[in-house]
Amino acid sequence: MNEKLYEGKAKILYPTDDPEILLTVFKDDATAFNAQKRGTIAGKGEINCKISAHLFQMLEGKGIPTHFIDTPAPNQMRVRRVQILPLEVVVRNIAAGSLCKQTGLPEGTILKQPLVEFYYKNDGLGDPLLTRDRLFLLELATPEQVDRLQALSREINVILGNFFNECGITLVDFKLEFGVDNRQKLLLADEISPDTCRLWNQSETDPNRRVLDKDRFRRDLGDVESAYEQVLARVLGVRS
């Protein structure tokens, strides 16, 4: 394998023979709280790769442009090379996590309409929440790109929300990343997995037992691997 181009918390990027195509290797490493908490979730790389591939293909079929090409190995994904925008787009349907801490809303409060937020993708600053004016002050995206990001994120939310509902899972909130290809087209990038989504089991009412995502790792709830495996099984059409 070629020398790696970049290594993040959850993935490693490698070049390929085609300069416009990269190889992503998903890792089992787990981090939380801006990497202050670290650990390993056995099999996570393969699980997240399979879930992301399935969801990217589904979104492509619904007209959402993504960087996904194929999966040459269970924990590997070939993707189109993009310049990642330094923004994390978070879509919230139900109050949880930082939204509760910052607003006082009780966890589980259903929002009257989905909330789309932008965060500065900068570990050194702690990935702060951005206002639209701050986003433009820092020149992180153009007004046209921001409008497109909001529209795409809302569309993705509807598609994913309906899909997960069919799986018996509630899509509480999720993080998206986007990049620009060599034609300056915005593509959905990164991954969509239990690492980047809050997912609640609809058949469970207990606040801890219903969690099927990385909150199990963040909050030391245990059974992290089995939760990820359950999401994979449901996403691939096998109810458990």
N, C-alpha and C positions, 0 to 999 in steps of 0.2 A: 504493500500500500504506500502511496506517495506521502511525502512529509505533510503534516497537517497544516492547514491554513489558519485555523482558529479553534480554540477549545473553550466552551462555555461551561455552565454549571451542569447541563444535562446532555449536551451533544458535542461532537467533534466534527469539523468540516474538513474535507480533503478535496484537492483538485482532481480532475479526471483528464482524459486525453482531449476532451472537448472543453475549451476555455469557458463556455457558457453553461456548463453542467458541473455541479458539485455533488460529492457524496457525503451524506450526513450519517454519522454513526451515533445511535442513541445509547446513552450510558445508564448504568444502574445507580449512579450517584444521586443522592437526594439532598437538597438544601432548603432552608426556610429562614425567614426573617433576614433577608438580604445576606444569605450565606453564613449567618452567625450560628446556625444549627446545621450540622452536616451528618450524613449517614448514608446507608445503602439500602435500597429496596430490591430484593432479589427478583430478577427477571423484568424489572421495570423498563429497561431499554427496549426489549423486544415487545413488551405489551404496548408501550406508548407508541412505538413505531407502527404496529399493526392497527391500533385505534386511529392514529393520525392519518395513515394511508387510506383507511376505509372512509373516514369523514371527508378528507380532501377530495377523494373521487366522487363522493356523493354531492359535495358542494359544487364541483366542476360540472356535474350533470344538471345542476340547478342554475348554471350560468355564472357562478362565482369564479373569477380567475385565481388560480393558485400556482405555487411554484412546484407542485408535485409532478414527478414523472413516473417513477416506479420504485419497487422494493427488490433489489437484487439479493438481499439476505434478510432474515427475520428482524434484525435490529439495524438495518441499513435502508436509507432512502436516497434515491437520486432526485435532485431538485435543480430547477433553473437558477442560475446565478442571479442574485438581485442585490441591490444596495439597500440594506435594511434601514428604514427610517428610525431615528432614535426616539421612538414613541411606543408606549404600550397602550393599546386601546382596551379599556375594560368596560364590559357591558354587564349591567346588573338588573336582574329581574326580582330578586328577593334580598332584603337587607341581611348582610352577613359580613364578617371580617372587619376590615378597616372602616367600612361605611357605618357600622354600628358604633365603633369607637369614636369616630369623628363627629357623628350627628346625634348619638343617643337613641337612635331607633332600635327597638328590640329586635334581636335576631329572629328571622322568619317573617318579618313584616313584608307583605307583598306590595311592591311598588305599583302605583297607579299606571305608570308607563315606564318602559325600560330606560335606564339611566346609562348614557354613554359618557365615559370619562377618559381623559388623556393623562398619561404619566410620562415624565421624562425618564427615558431609559438610560440611567446613569447611576451605577452602583455607588460611586463615591459620594453622591448626594442623597442616596437612599431612595431613588426612583420617586421623586416628589410628584404630587398631583399638580397639574397645570391648569391655569385659566387659559381661555382662548388667546387673550392678549399676551400672556407670558409666552405661550407657544410661538406666537409671531415675533415677539421680542427676541427670542433665541433663534429664530429662523430655522425651526425644526421641520417645517412643512409650509407649503404655500396655502393660501385660502382655498384654492380649488382642490388641493389634495385633502385638506381637512374636511371639506364638504363631502368629498368622495369617500373618505374613511368612515365618516358618520353614516352615510347611506349604506355602504357595504356592510358595516358592522350591524346595523339594524336588520338588514336583510338576512345576514348570517344567523342572527339571533332567532329569527322566526323559523328558519330551516332547522337549526340545531335543536331549538326548543320542541318543535313538533316531533323530530326524530327521537330525541331522548324520551319524550313522553310515551312514544310507542314502545320504548324499552323498559317502561316502568320507572323511569328516572326523571327527577325534576332538575332542570338546568337553573341553578341558583344565580351564578355569575360566571364569567370567563374572561380570559385575557387573550387578545389577538396581537400579532405583529405583522406588519406589511413591509414589502420592499418594492423597489423600482427596477424593472429590467432594463436591458440596453435600448429599448424603444420608449423608455420613460412611462411604461405602463405599470400601474399599481397591481401587485399580486399579493394575495394572502400567503404568508410564509410561516416559518417556525414550526409549531405543532399545535394540535388540539387533543388534549389528553387529560387524565385525572390530575396531572401536574399543573395544568393551566385552567381547569374548570372546577367549580364547586358543583358536586353532583350528589343529590339526596335520593336514597331509595324510597320510592313511594309506598312500599309495603311496610315500612318501619315508621313508628311515631316517636321512638326514643331519640332525643337530639344527638346522642353519640352514636348509636347503632345505625342510624340512617346514613351516616357519612360514608361516601364511596370515593373519596379523593384525597389529595395530599394533606388535607386537614387532619387526617388520621396520624400522619407523621408529625405535623406541626404541634398537635395537641397531645401526643403520646397516647393515642386511643388504642393502639395495637391493631393486629390483623390487617396491616397495610397491604401486604401482598395479596391476600384473599380479596380485598376490596377492589384492587386494580384488576385482578383476574375476573371478578364478577362483571365489572364494566366491560371488559373485552368480550366476555361471553355474550353479554346482552347486545353489544354493538354488532357483533357478528351474527346475531339472530338466535342465540341459544339462551333462553331464559333459565336463570338459576334461582 
